[in-house]
Amino acid sequence: MHKSQIFFYLILFFLAGIVLKFITVFYAGFILVLGILLISVFWSNKKSIFAGFCLVLLCFGIFRANLSDIKFNINFHGLLSQANKSIEKILPEPQASFLAGLLFGLDKNIPKDLLEDFNKTGTRHIIALSGYNITIIASLIMGFLLWIGFWRKHAFYIAIIAIIFFVLLTGASASVSRAAIMGILVLISQQVGRLSNPRNLLALAAFLMIFKEPTALLNNIGLQLSFAATIGIIYLSPYLKKLPEILATTLSAQIAVAPIILFYFRQISLISPLANLLVLPIIPITMLAGFLATVIGVLFPLIGIFLAWPAWLFLSYEIKIIGLLAKVPFAGLNF
């Protein structure tokens, strides 16, 4: 068995332990002792050692699941509030609340009818910070720093610091933290010159996230959707490689999250592939234009209003497309 496979299965056993948190301490202790015996007594047998470590990780997961979540008492609410106020000054509604959703995952001010359009067209994910958004942010930062003359090594460290700061700024929710961990791991793998294994990166991100917050695996719907979408992209998109990349990625993610959406929300979007195909390609430029206008708008509101025109144009296009597609008969089915 390859080392990468061993790592992946060990993480899976840890996650299985989180799910099996109801197992009593007595049985968990018995499993732990059995795992240690397999490692120590049959140390010359690789399969026995592997089985032993799997049992140890299983127990580790059970014990961790019965402990409280790790909390970080870091509050950037004031800074986030300033950024949100800047958006409200430089853009009208509903473009302002839409941009706040794109950049910071804030959807409380988005009109209910627009949110319903997002649900019907299967585009709600674009206003919830995800790996897609974090990847855009990391790419923009790295590209800009390299363009202005930074060495790749320095741009790499600055990009990682910027991602961490961005996650803290947005409240460090489970899905955002998962996306940031994935983004940072991809940057590290690129920096050391190794091709990233998305399956193992996802497994490591899951381990770090669940170790911090065991309850997120079963109680956080956003985290479940985020992981399901990533798994779909990893395993399903290769079978759709004859399709355009953006369509293959969208379909893969939608297929993977469909059972979860149906279970929790009793709703399926039939027009989602078309909606995502028309909207997703311009999300990166929308985020870039909106982010620059927001940052400058904090310091110089008048200049921010001027720079917000491109963002307003892109946001208006996306809202219009989503609104039109939501009116298509049977765009979304409720069960």
C-alpha positions, 0 to 999 in steps of 0.5 A: 500500500502506498504511503499516501493511501496509508495516510488517507485511511488513518484519517478516515479511521479518526473521522469514524471515531468522531462519528462513533462518539457514543461508544463507551470509554470501556470499549474504546479503551479495549480497542485502544489496547488491542491496537497497541498490542497489534503494533507492539507484538506483531511489529514485523508484520506491516498489515498488523501494524497498519491495523493497529494504527487504524484502531488507535486513530479510531480511539483517538477520534472517539476520545476527541469527540467527547471533549469540548470544541477548541475556541479562539477568542479573536474578534475582528468584528470591528474591521469586518464592520468597517468593510461592510459599511464601505460596501454599503456606501459605494454600491446600491442594493441589492448589489451591496449585500450580494458583494458582502456575500461574495467577499465575506459570506454575509447574507443577512441583508440580501433580499429574501426574493433574491435568496430564493432565486439563488436557491432555485438556480442552485447558486446559493454556494457563491454567497457562502465562502468556500474553497472556490472563493479562497482559491480566487483570493490566494491566486489574486494575491500571489499573481499581484505580488509576483507581478509587482516584483516580489520573489515567489518565496516572499509572495508565498509567505505573504499569501498565506498570512493574508489568507489567515487574516482573511479567515479571521476577518470573516469569523473563522467559520467551519467551512471558511476554515476548511477552505483556507486550510485546503488553500494553504496546503495547496500553496505549500505543495506547490512551493515545495515542488510536489504535485498536490494530492487533492484526496489527501489534502481534503483528508488532512483539512478534515482532520484539522477541522474536526480536531478543532470542532468535532461537532461540526462533522454532524451538526454543520450543514455548510461544512457537509456541503463544502466537503461533499462538493469538493469530493464530487469535484475530485472523483466525478469531474474526471468522468466528465472531462469531455465537457467544458471545465467549468461545466464539468466542475459544476455538475460534479459538485451539484451531483455530490451535494444533491443528496444533502440538499434534498435531505435538509432542504427538500429542494433540487435545482434542475437549472443549476448547471446552466446558471452556474455556467453563466455566472461562475466564470465572472465571479473572480473578476467580480470579487477582485473589482469589489474587493479593491473598491471596498478597501479603497472605499474605507479610506477614500469613499469618493474614489471607492464609489468611482472604482465600484462601477465595474463591480456594480456592472458584474453584480447586476449581470449576475443578479439579472441572469439568476433572476431570469433563470429562477422564473423558468418553469420547474427551475427548482423542485420542492419535495 
